[in-house]
Amino acid sequence: MTKPLLEVENLKKHYPVRKGFLARTKGWVYAVDGISFTLGEGETLGLVGESGCGKSTAGKSILKLIEPTAGTVRLEGERIDHLSKAEMRPWRRRLQVVFQDPYSSLNPRLTVGQIVGEPLENYGIARGRELEERVVAVFGKVGLRPDALKRYPHEFSGGQRQRIGIARALAVNPKVIVCDEPVSALDVSVQAQVINLLMDLQQELGLSYLFIAHDLAVVEHISHRIAVMYLGKIVELAPKRSLFANPLHPYTEALLSAVPLPEPGAKRQRIILSGDVPSPINPPAGCRFHTRCPYAFDRCRIEEPAMREILPGHMAACHLREPQTTAGASPASEGKAPGAPASTATG
């Protein structure tokens, strides 16, 4: 097996909660609380979960747009999480980002040609005539005409603006692009165009994507593997076909039950989770999902499940998938079948 291009190990990002006149720290928001995964060359890893689960925070921590609290991030085998701004500068050419909002991420005072050309000038890659030629070439890759270079962001549609954001990311020939919900602000038809563009660019340039989203249908279309996050933790990580065909974590199954089926008249058993998502300031002990899980038993409330490989390449953090060797009640004692497939849930 080839060495991963991006390696994330036990990544954490905690925000202090400050109160009072002296703004003393009274607690912590555990936005990202120990996630690990790898990303191979030419691979797309989808990172999904409910709003507020820590997806975007994880992406920004990897990019060092915000400083991680703990953990390690390695790019091409070299550790980058501890680097200063100056030391990080050469690595940013290899690690780029496409933001969620295609309008606020573009400088309204610059033409789109200047926006895409700015990183080339910043790194001293090209100037003058060569700079313009490179920008025209990048515009062509994302499906924009050369005559658009002199226009400003407000003169474009949302889909075109996102293409400009992708062109800016491509300008410095990166290895990895973090796509932070890049199509969530676009119409469905435009979403498909942008997703297909990203896939074509990946095939042409050998790019690797960390694709952050909450739409499982979009993630299924573009991803090779999918990581499911809940309350700052990854609860399941698997190849997309294995995940959609046989979800091993109850939370994953609940998410999949909400995806509309394309066949007219087709029905799917909808799983309605009880209760609200717990506060990331005071996450539950044991498994963080146990307060909403229809299969929860005593061990879930006490012991946090470890991520383990259940099927080849398919990992999950769930006590239902482990041998029940510890003391305490089992799922069967609470009216649930031990290790029963999540598809038997009634919600």
C-alpha positions in Angstrom: 0.0 0.0 0.0 1.3 3.5 -0.9 2.0 6.0 1.8 -1.0 8.3 2.5 -0.7 11.9 1.2 -2.4 13.4 4.2 -2.4 11.8 7.7 -4.5 13.1 10.6 -4.0 11.6 14.0 -6.0 12.3 17.2 -6.7 15.9 16.0 -8.4 18.1 18.6 -9.8 21.7 18.6 -11.2 23.0 21.9 -12.5 26.5 22.4 -12.4 28.1 25.8 -15.7 29.4 27.3 -15.0 32.6 29.1 -17.3 34.3 31.6 -17.3 37.1 34.1 -15.6 40.5 34.2 -12.1 38.9 34.1 -13.1 36.6 31.2 -11.9 33.5 33.1 -12.2 30.2 31.4 -15.2 28.3 32.8 -15.2 25.4 30.4 -14.4 24.2 26.9 -16.2 23.6 23.7 -15.0 20.2 22.4 -15.6 21.1 18.7 -13.2 18.4 17.4 -12.2 15.8 20.0 -9.7 13.3 18.6 -10.3 12.3 15.0 -7.9 10.3 12.9 -8.0 9.4 9.1 -5.7 9.2 6.1 -6.1 10.6 2.5 -4.5 8.9 -0.4 -3.2 10.3 -3.7 -6.1 10.9 -6.1 -8.7 10.0 -3.4 -11.7 11.8 -2.2 -12.6 11.4 1.5 -16.1 12.6 2.4 -16.6 14.1 5.9 -20.3 14.2 6.8 -22.5 14.8 9.8 -25.1 17.2 11.3 -24.5 20.9 11.5 -22.3 21.7 14.4 -20.6 18.3 14.6 -17.1 19.7 13.9 -16.6 19.1 10.1 -15.6 22.6 9.1 -13.5 23.1 12.2 -11.6 19.9 11.4 -10.9 21.2 7.9 -9.8 24.6 9.1 -7.5 22.9 11.7 -5.9 20.8 9.1 -5.3 23.9 6.9 -4.0 25.8 10.0 -6.5 28.6 9.4 -7.2 27.9 13.1 -4.6 26.4 15.4 -5.3 22.8 16.5 -5.3 22.2 20.2 -3.6 18.8 19.9 -2.9 16.0 17.5 -0.7 15.7 14.4 -1.2 16.5 10.7 1.3 15.1 8.2 1.4 16.1 4.5 3.6 13.9 2.3 5.0 12.4 5.4 6.1 15.7 7.0 4.5 17.1 10.1 2.9 20.5 9.6 0.6 21.0 12.6 3.3 22.6 14.7 4.7 25.0 12.1 4.7 28.8 12.4 3.1 31.0 9.8 6.4 31.5 8.1 7.3 27.8 8.2 3.8 26.9 6.9 4.0 29.2 3.9 5.7 26.8 1.4 3.2 24.0 2.4 0.2 26.2 1.5 1.0 25.7 -2.2 0.3 22.0 -1.7 -2.7 22.4 0.6 -5.5 24.6 -0.7 -9.2 25.3 0.1 -12.5 25.9 -1.6 -14.9 27.7 0.8 -18.6 27.3 1.3 -19.8 30.8 0.3 -18.7 31.5 -3.3 -19.3 35.3 -2.8 -17.9 36.3 0.6 -14.7 34.2 -0.1 -13.9 36.5 -3.1 -12.5 40.0 -2.7 -15.1 42.4 -4.3 -12.5 45.0 -5.0 -10.5 42.8 -7.3 -11.3 41.5 -10.7 -11.6 37.8 -10.9 -8.4 37.7 -13.0 -6.6 39.5 -10.2 -8.1 37.1 -7.6 -6.9 34.0 -9.4 -3.5 35.6 -10.3 -2.9 36.8 -6.8 -1.5 33.5 -5.4 0.8 33.2 -8.5 2.2 36.6 -7.7 2.4 35.9 -4.0 4.6 32.9 -4.5 6.6 34.5 -7.3 5.5 31.8 -9.8 4.6 34.1 -12.6 4.3 37.8 -13.5 3.3 40.0 -16.5 2.4 38.2 -19.7 3.2 34.7 -18.2 0.8 35.5 -15.3 -2.0 36.3 -17.6 -1.5 33.2 -19.7 -1.5 31.0 -16.6 -4.7 32.6 -15.4 -6.4 32.1 -18.8 -5.3 28.5 -18.7 -6.8 27.9 -15.2 -10.0 29.6 -16.3 -10.2 27.2 -19.2 -9.9 24.2 -16.8 -12.9 25.4 -14.8 -15.0 26.2 -17.8 -14.8 30.1 -17.8 -14.1 32.2 -20.8 -10.9 34.4 -21.0 -13.1 37.6 -21.5 -14.3 37.2 -17.9 -10.9 38.2 -16.4 -11.7 41.9 -16.2 -15.1 41.4 -14.5 -15.8 41.6 -10.7 -17.3 38.8 -8.5 -20.7 40.5 -8.3 -21.1 40.1 -12.1 -21.2 36.3 -11.9 -23.8 33.8 -10.8 -23.2 31.6 -7.7 -22.0 28.6 -9.8 -19.6 30.8 -11.7 -18.2 32.3 -8.5 -17.6 28.9 -7.1 -15.7 28.0 -10.3 -13.6 31.1 -9.7 -12.9 29.8 -6.2 -11.8 26.5 -7.6 -9.6 28.2 -10.1 -7.9 30.2 -7.4 -7.2 26.9 -5.5 -5.8 25.3 -8.6 -3.6 28.2 -9.6 -0.6 27.0 -7.4 -0.9 23.3 -8.4 -1.9 21.9 -5.0 -1.8 18.2 -4.0 -4.7 18.4 -1.6 -7.8 20.6 -1.7 -10.1 20.9 1.3 -13.6 21.5 0.0 -15.7 23.0 2.8 -19.3 22.4 1.7 -18.5 23.9 -1.7 -22.0 23.2 -3.2 -24.3 23.8 -0.3 -25.1 27.4 -1.3 -25.9 26.4 -4.9 -29.0 25.3 -6.8 -29.3 21.5 -7.3 -28.6 21.6 -11.1 -25.5 23.8 -10.5 -24.4 21.5 -7.7 -24.1 18.7 -10.2 -22.1 20.8 -12.6 -19.6 21.8 -9.9 -19.3 18.2 -8.5 -18.7 16.9 -12.0 -16.1 19.6 -12.6 -14.2 18.6 -9.4 -14.3 15.0 -10.4 -12.9 15.8 -13.9 -10.1 17.9 -12.4 -9.2 15.1 -10.0 -8.9 12.7 -12.9 -6.9 15.1 -15.0 -4.6 16.5 -12.3 -4.5 13.6 -9.7 -5.9 15.8 -6.9 -6.9 14.6 -3.5 -10.0 16.1 -1.9 -11.2 16.3 1.7 -14.9 16.9 0.8 -16.9 18.3 3.8 -20.6 18.2 3.4 -23.9 17.3 5.0 -25.7 16.1 1.9 -25.1 12.3 1.7 -26.3 12.1 -1.9 -23.6 14.5 -3.0 -21.0 12.8 -0.9 -21.9 9.4 -2.4 -21.4 10.7 -5.9 -17.9 12.2 -5.4 -16.3 10.2 -2.6 -14.2 7.1 -2.5 -14.4 6.7 1.3 -16.7 8.4 3.8 -16.1 9.4 7.4 -19.2 10.1 9.6 -18.8 12.6 12.4 -21.0 13.1 15.5 -20.3 15.6 18.3 -16.6 16.1 17.5 -15.8 12.4 16.9 -15.6 10.1 13.8 -18.1 7.2 14.5 -17.7 5.4 11.2 -15.2 5.3 8.3 -15.7 3.1 5.3 -15.6 2.8 1.5 -18.7 4.5 0.2 -20.3 1.3 -1.2 -19.8 -0.6 2.1 -21.1 2.4 4.1 -24.3 2.8 2.0 -25.0 -1.0 1.7 -24.2 -1.9 5.3 -24.0 1.0 7.8 -22.5 -0.4 11.1 -23.2 2.6 13.4 -26.8 3.5 14.4 -26.1 7.2 13.7 -25.0 6.4 10.2 -28.1 4.4 9.6 -30.3 7.3 10.8 -28.5 9.7 8.4 -29.0 7.3 5.5 -32.7 6.9 6.3 -33.2 10.6 5.6 -31.7 10.5 2.1 -34.6 10.7 -0.5 -34.9 7.8 -2.9 -34.8 8.6 -6.6 -37.4 6.0 -7.5 -41.0 7.3 -7.6 -43.2 5.5 -5.0 -40.2 3.9 -3.3 -40.4 3.9 0.4 -37.7 3.8 3.1 -38.1 3.3 6.8 -37.4 6.7 8.3 -35.5 6.7 11.6 -36.4 9.6 13.9 -33.8 10.1 16.6 -35.2 11.1 20.0 -33.9 14.1 21.8 -31.5 16.8 20.7 -27.8 16.8 20.0 -26.0 17.2 23.4 -23.9 20.3 24.0 -20.3 20.1 22.9 -19.4 22.0 26.1 -20.6 19.0 28.2 -20.7 15.9 26.0 -22.1 12.7 27.5 -19.9 10.1 29.1 -19.3 6.9 27.3 -20.6 6.8 23.7 -21.6 10.3 22.8 -24.5 9.0 20.7 -26.0 6.9 23.5 -28.5 9.6 24.5 -30.3 9.3 21.2 -29.4 5.7 20.2 -32.3 3.2 20.0 -29.8 0.4 20.9 -28.1 2.0 23.9 -27.3 -0.3 26.8 -25.4 0.1 30.1 -21.9 -0.2 28.6 -22.7 2.6 26.1 -23.3 5.0 29.0 -20.0 4.3 30.8 -17.4 3.3 28.3 -16.4 5.1 25.1 -16.2 2.7 22.2 -13.0 2.5 20.2 -12.8 2.7 16.4 -12.1 -0.8 15.2 -12.2 -2.6 11.8 -15.4 -4.6 11.6 -15.3 -5.5 7.9 -12.3 -5.1 5.5 -11.6 -1.3 5.4 -14.9 -0.6 7.3 -14.4 0.9 10.8 -16.9 1.8 13.4 -17.0 3.0 17.0 -19.9 1.1 18.5 -20.2 -1.5 21.3 -22.9 -3.4 19.4 -20.0 -4.5 17.0 -17.8 -5.7 19.8 -17.8 -8.9 21.8 -19.8 -8.3 25.0 -17.1 -9.3 27.5 -17.4 -6.6 30.0 -19.7 -6.5 33.0 -23.1 -4.9 32.7 -26.3 -5.2 30.7 -26.2 -6.4 27.1 -28.4 -5.1 24.3 -30.5 -8.3 24.6 -31.3 -7.6 28.3 -32.9 -4.3 27.1 -35.0 -5.9 24.4 -32.4 -5.4 21.5 -30.6 -8.0 19.6 -26.8 -8.0 20.2 -25.0 -6.7 17.2 -28.2 -6.5 15.2 -27.9 -4.7 11.9 -28.9 -1.1 12.2 -31.5 -1.6 9.5 -33.7 -3.3 12.0 -34.3 0.0 13.9 -37.8 1.3 14.2 -36.8 4.8 15.3 
